[in-house]
Amino acid sequence: MRFPLVVAVLAACGPSPKPVATAKPPIVTAVVPPATAPDARLVAPELRLPPLARPLHNRVELTIDPATEDFTGTITTELEVLAKTKVIWLNGLEITVDRATLTVDGKAISAVGSSPATGYVALVFPTELAPGKGTLAIKYRGKMHKDDGDGIYTAKEANEWYAFTQFESTDARQAFPTFDEPSYKVPWQLTLHTKKALVALSNTPIESETDEPGGMKVVRFAETRPLPSYLVAFAVGPFDLVDAGKTRGGAPIRIVVPKGRSADAAYPVIATRPLLDLLEDYFGTPYPFPKLDIVAVSVFNAGAMENPGLITFKQGIVLSKPAELTTERQERYAVTAAHEMAHQWFGDDVTLAWWDDTWLNESFASWAESKIVAQWKPEWDSEVGMVEGKSRAMGSDSLDSARAIRQPIETTGDILHAFDEITYGKGEAVLRMIEGTIGADVFQKGVRAYLRKHAGGNATYTDFVSAISEAAGRDLEPLFGAFVKQSGVPFVSVELSCKGAPKLALAQRRYVPTGSEIDAKRSWPVPVCVRWSAGGKTGRDCTVLGAEQGELALSAKSCPDWVLPNDGELAYYRWLPKGDLMSKLLAHVKSLTLPERVGVLGDVQALVSSGDLQSGVALGLVAELAKEKSRHIVGASIGIVAGIDDMVPDALRPNYERFIRKTYLGRAKEIGWKARAGEGTDIKELRPALLGLVAGDGKDPELIAAATALAWKWLDDHKAVDPEMVRTVLHVAARYGDQKLFDRLHADAKAATRDERGRYLSAMGAFADPKIAKQAMAISLTDEFELREGIGLINFQDPRTRMQAFEFAKEHFDEIMAKLPPMFRPYMAYIVVPLCDTDKKAELEAFLRPRIEKLDGGPLALTQALEQLSLCSAGRKAQTPGVVAFLKKQ
């Protein structure tokens, strides 16, 4: 599964299923009234099901009408009772059991169904069951929630209803009373009863499709390979199916889109097969499932989900009008598709045994997406994205409250937090570092061996580390364990000595941001590789820094002119240069590769955040960086400038705006608002950030007027603005816009399709006028738009509306929480972070704690939000003097 890596807040019923005709003993059943359910006598499990029984095979029949809320079903589970018991525990949420019977040796035993706790169903038998095999048949009812995004849910698109599923991590229990844990991996056979006019899809190809009375049909799907419940998936609706070819092994590939949207799937048709071919080449085995459907989903809490054979994507990732297909949208699809298709091997064919090893799925898929896309489209500079992603992960990992990549799962909230920047970003970076340490070929050999050995089954951390260690010919557990089981970022100091043969004195501790209470005394076996230049030649030397201090002898014949303390900038550590290493490196920075230069700038900003470098030093680099041709370098400079916005005193605001215009206005006017024939990707992708900064923060009146005029033209004709510039144009126009513009955006947002209205809603939240901002925030509480889409109407990011947004969110906190999906609610704690002031921290904590701490995932979210608030406040106090001193000279 791929989550967007931004916090969400800041962002007629058919007949009952008919049993499949199979040879089996007659079943005696009895309807059990709820009043007889012995809830009071049962103690429900707290997290995991007790090991009293295990499934061997599941057959499910469901009646699904996307236009209704209710669904009915039967699930028949071949199981093995493992110990004497009167109760079989299953997972079930909002499930009503109408009938439950266990058949053993031809004898049917009826059970009383009970739901003594949220998420659990108890089947209580009249006598004790003996260990052995049997067939459990359950007839039940459940709910499909409109626009919910979890379990089985429905969504309306252009007046047509669709039903989708999203079961990871613990929502299959909303669809079936079952063993909803990843270790219970068994074959599934699914049958759907639905309206004749609708298309029904699942993980496997259709085995048979026959008509039923009342305008219904029954669709039976082929049995799956063994799957855990969270990977079972289906979709029902009036879909269009777009042919995208076949895999090398002949499995059909289709892009599944809402009715009438076939033309908008042109890019996935082109891109999917080449990416899949590269994955097959890397893994050395064919795509492991009999078909591949790419489904554009109307409502999605995540970005995409790796259901085998039926990968679901947030609609905007898959669909794009041909005239609006930007490079950014191409990259977004390719990266997401590569991630989810990598899961077909790593996560689907070989599945984690428990959620503590979520990293085995997500870290690896994130690593694979970068590797595969870099091979397919090297011009997209994916290695720069790898370096930037590592830096983002280090930001999360710099918290005292940061969790390890792999840690025990003790609550359902821990499962939620397993899908975060640490798992995706840090996990990816650590895998890349280990690959670089042992060699890409050796790493690939280990991955292939791991997949062969555990194909069709479950695997653990130990299994993966053992496979890579065997391939490498040495025990890699100390290296894996230090980075996977331990939180924090290594901080390696580097000091050059040229008294005698050149060498580097190394020391390590934990990276600590200004204001943090972290105990810096922590060590790792850090694979340190440096690159240097001496006498016109460059070289590379490596060591493993396993203690607090160490030494690296350089192979240079003379004292190096410069040393890059992290060759390639891909290893997982920050570096602290001693002496004149930094000045020498910055003087020769153009000798570095583009990813290295981006990485060095990230390390410079990290040194500012830790107090080891003055903010004025970073700002002093901006003028030269702004002259670069690379969008990545200029973009990094823009990030430095935009990053001090909150530190600028009102009296120096004119200086700040003048500095921006002096540095960037000439280039902004040169490239202009509209693309020119033949211009390169760098200019095309730099334009939004550059024009956005100069017009927005630089407050250039000419550019603001141009943006406003273009916004009005775009509202009448979408061809008037280049697609990659639409959001920037609308944001600048809105920031300085009036009531008339707001009203037009509002009206058009209400008329827009689901995947188009995000642009309007984002612009509506950008108005700086307090009166208009108040209107935007009020709209977020109505039912005009889903709050999942419209959370940006409450603008916490802009300093001009921040306090207004916070007071609004505080006043309407419970209303906002009720409108957000449950998985997003804990992250409402983060509304305090942009305040960046600890003066009212106790008051803020007193307000948030009773509202957040009781939620699944709430305690950690609250702890991290409060810690980030403190760090922001301390960092601002430490860095502001340098910012002030710099701006006074502008």
N, C-alpha and C positions, 0 to 999 in steps of 0.2 A: 504494500500500500504506500501511496505517496501523498503526504500531507503538504499543503502549502506551508513554506517555512516562515510564516509570519503569524503572530498571535491573532487569533480569530477576532477578539474584541476590538482590536485596533485596526482590526479588519471585520340492476335487478339481480338478485342472488341466484346462482345456478344450482343444479341438483347436487346432492351430497356425493362425494367421491365414491366410485364403484371399485370394489376390491379387484386386484389383478387375479385372473384365473390361474391358480397354481395348485398343485396337489399338496394338500395339507390337512391335518385333522380338523374336524368341526370345532368351532370356538363357541363356548358358552359365555354369554355376556350378560351384564346387568347394569342398568343405569343407576348411578350412585348419587342421591341427592346431596347437595353441598352441606346440608345440616349434619350429615353423618360423618363428615370429614374430621378425623381426630387430631386437629391442629395442636391442641393443648398438650398432647402426649408426645409430640415430636420435637426433636432438637435439630434444626436444619444445619447443614454444613455452612461454614463461614466463608470459604473460598473455593476449595476443591471438593469434588465428589468423593465420598468414602469408597475405598476399593472393594466393594461388595459384589460388583458385577462389571462386565465389560461387553461392549457391542462387538459383533462379528460381521454384521451386514445390515443395511437399512433399506427399506422400500417405503417411499413416501408418495401419497396421492393428495393433491390439493385442488380445491376449487377456487379459482382466482378470477375475480371481475374487477378490473382497475377502477371502475366507476363507483364501487361500493367500499365500505369500511371493513366489513366482516369477511373472513374466509373460514373455510372448514377443511379438515384434513384427517387423514389416517396415517400413522407411521407404524410399520411392522419391523421389528428389530430382532434379528437372530442374536441371541446373547448367551453369555456364560455366567452363571452365578458362581462366585468365587469363594463364598463363605456362607455359613448358615445365617439366615436373616429373614425377618418378616417385612422388611422395607427395602424397596429399591428406590434409590434417589436418582432423579434426573434434573437437568436444568430446564426451566420453563418460565417464561415471563409473559404475563397477560394471556396465559393459556388456560382454557377451561377444559378439563378432562371429562368427557361424557361417558366413556367406557374404556376399561383397561382389563386385559386378560392375558395371562401367561399360560402357554400350552407347553406341557412337559410330558413326553412319552404318551401323547395322545389325550392327556387329561388337561382340561381347561380350568384354570383357577382365576376367579374374578378378584380384582383389587379395588380398594377405595382410593380414589385420587384426591390429593390434598395439596394445597400450596401454603405451607406454614411460614414461608419467608419469601421475600422478593427474589426472583431468579431461580427458585427451586420448586420441584414437584416431587411429592412423596407418593409412591404407590404402596399401599399397606395391604398385606395379604392376611387371610384369616388364620393361616398356620405358617409355621416356619418353613422356608424354602431350603432345600438341600443343595449343595454344590452340584453343578451340572449345566447342560445346555438346554435352551428352550426358545420359544417364540413369543415375544411380547407384542401385542397389538393394541394400539391406543387410538380411539376416535376422539377428536378434540375440535375446539373452535379457538379462533384468535382474531386479532385486530391488525388492519393495515392503516397506518397513520398518514394522512396527507402531508406531503412535503417534509416528513420527519428526517429522512436520510439514514435511518437505522432499521434493522430487521427487514420485514416486507413493508414497503411504503409506496404511496401513489403520488403522481404528479400530473398536472394538466399542462399540455403544450398545444397551443393553437386549437383550443376547444376539443382536444382529444385526450383521453385518460391513458396513462401508462402505469404499470407496476414494475418496481425494481427491488432488488435485494442488496443489502450491505450487512454482512454477518461478522466481519472482523471488527473487534476481537471476540466479543462475547454476546453477539446479538442473534445468532442462529436460534437461540432459545426463545426468541419471539416468534419463530416460524414453526419449530418442532419441539416437543418435549423429548429431549435427547441428551446424550453425553457430550456436552458442549465444551470440550477441552481438546487442545491440539494433539495430545498423545493418543486419543481414541481415533485412529485413522483406519477407516473401513470403506469398502465399496458402497456406493449409493445408487439406487435406481429410482428415478423421479418420474411421476406421471402428473400432468396438469390437465384439469378440466377448465375450459374457458370459452369465451364467445368465438363462434366460427370465423368471424371477420378479423380476428386478431392474430398476430404472430406470437408464437411462444418459443422461447429460447432457453437453453440451459448449458451446463458444462460440456455435454456430449451431443452428438448428432441425434436427430429424431429417428427413432426406430419404427414408429407407426403413428399415423394420424387418422382418426375416424370420426365421423359425425355422430352427434348425439341429439336427442329430442330437444326442443326449445331453443333452437339456434345455437347450440353448444357443440363443442368437439372435445375429444380426448386426445392428448398428445403424450405419447410415451417415448421417453428418451433412453438411449443406450446406457447400460450400467457404466459407472465411472471406475477409474482406477481407485485404489484406496485414497480417501480424502478425509481430513478432519472436517467437522461440521462448518467451521468458519469459511471454508473454501467452496462450499456448495453455493450455487447461484442460479438465478433464473430471471427472466424479464418477459413481460407480456404487454403488448400494445400494437398499434397500427404502424409498425416500423417499416422503413424502406431498407432493403438489404443491398449493399453495393459490393460488387465483386472486386476483390483486391488480389486475385491470383491464388496461387497455391505455394505451400512450402516445398522444399526440395523433395520431401517424402510424400508429397501429394495431399497434405491436409489443406482443405479450403480455407482461405482467409477472406473475411467479409467485414465491411464497416457498417455497423448497424446504427441508423439515424432516425430521428423522428420523421413522421410522414411529411413528404415534400421537401426534405433537406438534402437529397442525394448530391446535388451539385456542390454543396458546401463541404463534402468529404473528399475532395479531389487530392489534397495533399497527403492524408493518411494512405490513400490508395497507392501513391507513389513511394512513400517512405517506409511503410511497414515491412515489406519483404526484404529490402536490403539490410535493415537493422537486424532482422531475425537471422538472415544468412550469417552475419558476422558473429552473432551469439552462438549459432551452431558450430561455426569454425572454432571459436574459443573453447567451448565445452567439449568439443570432439564427439558429440552425440546429436542425433536429430531432435528436432522439436518433439517433446514427449507426449503430446496429446493429439487426438484425431481431428481436431478442427481449431480454428482461432477466429473468434468474433471479437471485434473492437466495438464496444457499445458506448454511444454518446448519451449520457444520463442527464436528465433535466435538473435534478436536485441531488447535490452530493456534498457531504460534509468534508470529504477528503478530496484529493486531486485525482486519484485513480486507485483501482483495486485489482489485484492480480488473480482473480478467480480463474482457475485453469480452464482454457478453452472459451472463456467468456469474460474477457477483461473489460471492466467498466471504467469510464473516464468522465470527469466533469465535462459537460457539453462544450464549453468554450475552448477546451484543449484540442478537441477533435474537429469541430466545425468552424469554418471560416469562409465568408463570402470570398470568391476568387479575387475580387478587386481589393480586398482588405488583408490579403495574405502577406504579412510582413515577415522579415527574417526572424524577428523575435518570436512570432507565432510558430514558425517552422521549427525553431530550436526548442520551443516549449513542448511541441508534440513529440519531436524526436527523443528528447531527454526522458520524457515521461514514458513513452512507449518502450524505450530501451530498458528502463527501470522495471516496468511491469513484465515485459517479456523475459528478462533475466530471471525473474521470480518463477517462471514456469519450470525452470530447473532448480533454482536455489530458493526453496520456500514451498513449492507445490509438489514437485517430484520428490525432493527431500525436504521434509517439514520439521520445524522445531518441535521438541518434545514438550516444552513448557515456555511460558512467556518470558522467563528470565533470559532466554536465548533469542529474543526478538532481533537482536543484532545480526544473527546468522542469516536472517531474511533481509532486513532493511539496510544494514551496513554494506552487505555484499551487493545488493541490487543498486545502491547508490554508487558504489565503486565501479560496477559494470557499466552503468549508464554513461559515466564520464569517459571510460575507456573506449566503449563502442562508438559513441558519437564522435570522439576525437579521431578515430580511425575513418569513420564515414565522411565527416566534413571537417578536415583539418583547418580550413579557412575560418571556422567559427571560434578558433582560439580556446578550445575547451580546457587546455591546461591552465589558462588564466582563471577560468571558472573554478578549477580544482583548488588553486591557491586561495582565491577569495572565499570559497566554501570552508576551507580549513581555518581561515581567520575568523569567520563567523562562529564556527564551532568552538574555537578557543575563547571567544567572548562568553559563550554560555558556560564553558568549562572553567572559567575564571572565578565563578561564584564559590563561596565557601559551602553553599548548599548544593552544589552540582553533584549529580549522582554519577556512579560509574556506568560504563557502557553496559556491562552485565552485572546485575545485582539481584538479590532475592526478591521475588514477588510475594508480598505478604498481604496485600489488599487489592481490590479491584482498581483502586486509584493508581496503584503501582503499575498495573497493566496499561492504563491510559498514558502514564508518563514514559512508558517504554517506547512510545512513538514520538520522539522529540529530536531536537537538534543534536543531542549527544549521540543517540543511536544512528541517525542518518549521517550527520556531518562529521562528528568525531570518529565514528566507526569507519566511515569511508576513508578518512585521512590516515587512520592507523593501519588499515589494510594496505593502503598505497605505500606507506612507509615500510611495512614489513615486506611487501613485494619488492621494493627497491633494495632492501637490505639483503635478501636472499637471491634476488634475480627473478626477472619476469618469467623465464622458462621454468624455473624450479617451482615458482608459485603456481603457475598453470598446471604443472604436473600434479601437485598436491590437490588442487581443486578438482581436477578430473578424477583422481583416485577416490576422493571423498564422495563425489557424486555417484561413481560406480558402486562403491561399497554400500551406500545407504539408499540407493534408488528405490522408490516406492515406499520408503519407511520414514522413521523419525531419526533425528540426530541431535547431538548436544555439542556444547563448547569443547568438551574433551575429544569428541570424535573429529571435529574440524582441526583442532590444534595438532592432534596426533597425525592426521593425514599430511598437513603441511610440514610437520617436523620430520616425518619419514622421507618425504620428498627432498628436504633440505639436508638430510643426513645428520641432523643435530636437534637437540631438545630445544624447542622454541617456546616452551611454556613460560619461562621467566620473562621473555619479551612480551608475549601475548598477555600474560597475567598482569604485568605492571601497567599496561596501557588500557586493557579491557576491564580489569577488575578494580581499578583504582582511578579515582577522579583527579582532576587537576592538570595543569599545563606545566611541563618542565621549562625552567628558565635557565638557559645556559650562558654563563658569562665567558667571554673570549678575550684573551690578552696576548698580543704578539710579542715575542722576544726574538731578537736577532743577534744576541750575544752568543757567538758560535753558530751552529746550524740553526736555521729558523725553526721555531716551534711555537705552539699555542698552549698557553695555560688555560685549562678549562675548569669550571666549577658549576655546580647545579643546585637549584632550590626550586620551590614552587613559585610560579608567577603570581604576584599579588597586586591587584589594582589599588590605587590610592583609596584610603578609607576602609579597606577590608580588614577583617579580624582573622584572616586565614593564618594558620601556623605554616610558615614558609618551609619548615624543615621536612622535606619529602624528597625521595630520590627514585629514579627509574634507571634501567639499563638503556640509556639514550643512544641510538645509532646516530652519531655525529659525522657528517661528511661536509667538508669545506672545499671551496674552490678559490684559487688564488692566481695572481698574475705576477710574474717576476722575469725581468730581462726579456720582455716581449713574448714570453711563453706562458701558457696557462696550465694548471695542474689541479689534481683532485686528490685529497687524502681523507681517510676515514678511520674512525675508531668507535668503540662502544664505551661511553662514559657511564660506568656502573657504580661509581662511588661519588661522594660529594665533590671530590676534586680529581683531576686527571691531567694528562698531557698528551698532546698530539704532535709528533715530529712531522715537519713538512718536507716533502721531497724537492722543494724549490732549491736551486743552486745559489740563490742570493735572496736578500730580504725582499719579500713581496711588496709590490706597489699597492695592492689591495687584497683583502680577504673577504669572501662572502661566507659567513658562518653557517649557512644552511644551503648547500648546493642544490639548485633546482627549486628551493623554497617549498618543498613538499613534505619534509620530515616534520613530525609533530612536536615542535618545541619553539619557544620564543628565544631570541638571543639578545644578549646585552654586551655591546662592544666596549672594551676598555681602551684608554689612551686615545690615540688619534685614528683608530680603526674606522669609526663612523665617518669622519670627515674625508678620509681617503677613499672609502667605498662610494660615498656620495659624489665625490669628484670624478669617479670613473664609472658612474652608474650606467652610462650608455654602453659599456662593455658587457653588460648583463643581458640575458635573454628577457623577453617581454614578461613571462610569468615571474621571473626572478625580480624584475624591477617592481612589479605590482606587489610581490611579497615583501620586498624591502620597505615599501611605503606602508604596508600593513604593520610591519614590525616597528617602524618609526612611530606610528600612531599608538601602538601598544606601549612603547616606552614613555610616551606622553601620559598615557592613562595610568602607568605605574609610578609616575613621578620621577623617572630616570632621565627624562628629556623635557625641556621647556616647550610649551605650546608654540612659542614664537619661532622655534627652530623648524617645526613642521610648516608653519605658515610662511616662513621664509623660502621654502622650496616651491611654493605655489607658482610664482611668476615664471620660473623656468619650465615647470611641468605643464603649464597651460599652453606652452608653445609647441608641445609635442604633436606628432601626427596621430599616434595611436589613441583611439577612443578610450582604451583602458587606462592609460596614463593620465590623460586629460580628465577622465571620469574620476580617477582617484583624487586629483587635485580639487575637483568640484566637491567631492565628499569631504575633504578637509575644510574647505571654506564653508559649506553648508552646515558642517558639524559644530561650528562655533556660534551659530545664530542665537542660541539661547544664552550665550555668555556676553552678548553685546549690550552694554548699558545704553539706555535711551539717548544719552548725550553723545554717544559715539556711533549711533545708528547711521547718520549721514556719512561718516568715515567708512563704515562697513559697506554701505551701498556704493560709495565712490570707488573703493578698492575693487569690488566686483566688476564694476563697469570698466575701470582702468585695465583690469587684467583680461577680461573676456569679451567686452563689447565689440571690439573690432572684428574678432573672429565670428561672433554671433551674427553680426550684420553681413559678414562675408558669405556665410553658408545660408543665411536666411531661413524663412519658415517653410519654403517649399523645395523639394528635391529637384535637382537638375539632371538632365540626361547624361548618363555615363559616370556619374559620381560613384565613388567606392562605398563599401560597407561601413568603413570607419566613420565617414561623414554622416551617412544615413542614420547610424545608430548613436552617434554623438549628439546630433541635433536636438533631440528632446531634452536631454539633461542640460546642455549648454543654454539653449533658449529659455528653458524653465528657470535656470538660476539667474540669468541676467535680467529677464523680464520680471520674475517673481521676487527674488531677494534683492536684486540690483535695482529694481524699481525704475527701469528705463522707460520713460513715457512713450517713446516712439514704438517700442516693442509691445508695450501693454496695449496701445491703441490698435496695433496690427493684429494682436491675438484676439482682441474683442471683435474686430471686424470679421476675422476669419471664423470665429465661433458662430456668429450670426449667419454667415454664409453656409457653414456646415449644417446648421440646424435646418436650413432650407434645402440643401443639396450635399449629401455626404461625400460627393466626389470633389468638393471644394477644398478639402484638407487631406494631405497625405495620411494614410491610415496610421502610420507610426507616430504621427504628431497630434492625433485627435485629443488624447488625454492631456497633453501639455497645453495645447491651445485652450481647451475648456477650463483647465485649472487656473491658468493665468487670467483668463477673462473673468472667471468666477471670483477669484481672490479680490479683484478690484471692481467687481460687477455690481449691478443694481437690481432692484426688485423685478423689473421687466425681464431681465435675463433669467433670474431665478424662476419666475413663473413659467417661462417658456421651457426651461429644462425640466421642471416638475411635470408639466403637461406631456411632454414628449416621453419622459420616463414611464409614465402610466400607460402609454400606448406602445412602448417598445417590447420586443420579445425578451424572453428570460436571459438569453446570453448577450443581449445588446445593452440592456438597461444599466449595467454596471458603470458604464462611462458617464451616464447622466447622474446617477446617484453619487458617484465619486466627486463630480463637479459640484453638485448641490451642497456637499459637505465642505467645500473649499472656500465658501464666502466668508470674508473677514468682517463684514458689516454685522455687528452684534444683533441687530433686529432680524436680519435675514438668517443668521446662524441659529437664532432661537426658533424660527419657523422650521428650518431643516431638522433640528433636533426633535421638535414636536411631531413631525411626520414619522420619525422612526418608531414612535409608539403606536401608530395607527396600523391598520391591516392593509394599507396600500401596497407595501413591499415586505418581503420577508426580512426580518432583522439580520439574518445571516448575510443578506446582500447589502442591507442598508445601514450597517453598524457605522460606516464611515460618515453618516450624516451627523454623528456626534464626534466632532473633530478634536481629539485630544492632542494631536501633533503640532498644530499651528499655535505658536505662543500667543497669538492675538485672540484666540478663542478657547484656549486651554482651560482657564479657570471657569469660564462659562460652561464649558462641556463637562467639567468635573462636577460642578454644582448641580447641573441637570442630571447627570448620571447618579449622583448621590441621592437626589430627591426622588428619582424614579427607579431606583436600583431594583426593587422587587419586580416591577413591571418588565424591566429589561431582561432580568434573569428568566422570567416566565416565558418570554418570547424567543430566547436562545435555545438551541438544542442542548441537551444535558452535557454533552462532551465539551462544549465551549464555556459553560458557566464558571468553572473554577478560574478561568483566565480573566474574568472580570476583576480579579485582584490587581491586575497590572494597570488599571486606570490611575493608580497613584504614582506610578513610576515617572511619567512625564512632568509631574509637579516638581521633582528634583529638589525637594526642600524637606529637611528632617524636623523642622520646627514643630510641625503638627503630626509627627509620625505616630505618637502614642494615641492621639485622637483618631487618626486614620485606621490604625490597627484595631482600636476598640469598635469602630464602625464595621470593618470588614470581617473580623474574625468570626462572629456568630453567623454570618451569612455565607462565608466561603468554607470554613473549616469542616463543616458537616458534609460537604460534597465529596463524591469520589474524586480523588486527585486534588482536593482543595487544600489540605495542609501543606503540601510541597509548593503548590502555586503561590499560596499566601507567603510562605517563608521566602521564596525567591523574589517575589514582588517587593517585599519590604527590604530585603537585602539590596536589590537593585536601586530602590529609592535612596538608601543610604549611600551607596557607591556613587550614584549620580550627583548627589549633593556634595559629597567630599571631593569628587573629581572637578566639579564646577568651581568650588572654592579654590582648589589648588591651581587650576588652569586659567582662571579669569584674569589674574594679574598679567600673565604673559600675553593674553589676547588684548587686554587694554593697552599695554605698552606697544604692541605691534600696531594697533589701529590708530593710536595717537600720531603715528608717523605717516599715516595715509592721507 
